[in-house]
Amino acid sequence: MKLLLRLLLIAVVAPLSQAQTTLSPPPANALPAAQNFPDPGSLLSRIQQETLGLNADLGKLRIDKWKTDSSTKSQATDNVESIQRNIANALPGLISAVRSAPHSLGANFKLYRNINALYDVLANLAESAGAFGKREEYEVIAPHAAAIDDDRRAYGDLLAQMTASADSHIAAYQQAAAQAAAQPPKKIIIDDTEPAPAPKKKPRKKSAPSSSKASPSKTKPASPNPAASSSASQPK
């Protein structure tokens, strides 16, 4: 029975100790200090301000009066509507997600991809405005296209810095984890030996009363000597 309990205890403790050795992250003091990630806050403010100004200036275009065919006018109108939908619906949520998690590569990449798509449509619209619209219309849209282009390039550089910082921190973490895993696991010693039973004390036997102690004897009073008493009673 004792051997069975010992085997069960080893079977439970051994896998737990092995899992703790392989899955536990390295201690915090073994990791290097996290590198500073670049903050996209200022760039987000620039993008937000620029797109709000762009949305207002899109209403100044008179596409219906452009000197081109109806197909080109229809394409330009679709581009304007696409930009407006992006600024009103998609862009605010993406910017908010990055503000909530400024160091998230996923959130930043989604916003960066959206800015690139916005620029592609805006660049096509600005080119059409310069070719078919009035000069004033082109001068309204072209600065916005140049500003969005600068913002997306800056965002690309920012993402490159964030990725390099994240890769460096991951490599440091993996190195610390490998060093922690290389250390020998702690041995668990199970002492299941039972302590030796304490010697039983023998009950002390009550000793019988000693026979040497004589019981008090009843002494009879000495009987008077009849001869002496009779001699003493006779007169001299």
C-alpha positions, 0 to 999 in steps of 0.5 A, a space after each residue: 500500500 505504501 509503495 502504491 501511494 509513492 508511485 501515485 505521488 511521483 506520477 503526479 508531481 513529475 509531469 507538473 515539475 517538467 511542465 513548470 520547467 518547460 512552459 514557465 516564462 523566464 523571470 522578469 529580472 532575466 529579461 532586458 529592459 523593453 526598448 522604447 517604441 516610437 509613439 505614433 501620436 503626433 502622426 495620427 493627429 496630422 493624418 486626422 487633421 489633413 483628412 478633415 481638410 481634404 473632406 471639406 475641399 472635395 465639395 469644391 470640385 465641379 466634376 460635371 463641368 470637366 472637359 472630358 467624357 462621361 466615363 472619366 467624370 463617372 470614375 472621378 465621382 466614384 473616387 470622391 465618394 470613396 474618399 468621403 466614405 473612407 474618411 467618414 467611416 473607416 478612418 476614425 475607427 482605425 485611428 482610435 484603435 491605434 490610439 488605444 494600443 499605440 504599440 500594436 503592430 496589427 493596429 498600426 499596419 491596418 491604418 497604414 494600409 488604409 492610408 496607402 489605399 486612400 492616397 492611391 485614390 486621391 492621387 488619381 483624383 488629383 491627376 484627373 483634376 489637373 488634366 480636365 478641371 480648372 486650375 483652382 480645382 487642382 490647386 485645392 486637391 494637389 496639396 492634400 495628395 502631397 500631404 497624405 503622401 508624406 504622411 504615409 511615407 512617415 508612417 512606413 518609417 515608423 512601422 519599420 522602427 516598431 518592427 525592429 524594436 519588436 524583433 529585438 525584444 522578442 530575440 532577447 526574450 527567446 534568449 532569456 527563455 533558452 538560458 532559463 530552460 538550460 538550467 537543470 530542473 529542481 529535484 523533488 525528493 519525497 521522503 516516505 519513510 515512516 518514523 520508527 515507533 517509540 518504544 512502549 513503556 512497560 507498566 510498572 507492577 505494583 509491589 506486594 506488601 513486604 512480609 518483613 513488616 510483622 503485624 503488631 502482635 497482641 501481648 498478653 499481660 503477665 499472670 501474677 505468680 501465685 506463690 509470690 502473692 501468697 507469701 506476700 499476704 502472710 503476716 510476718 
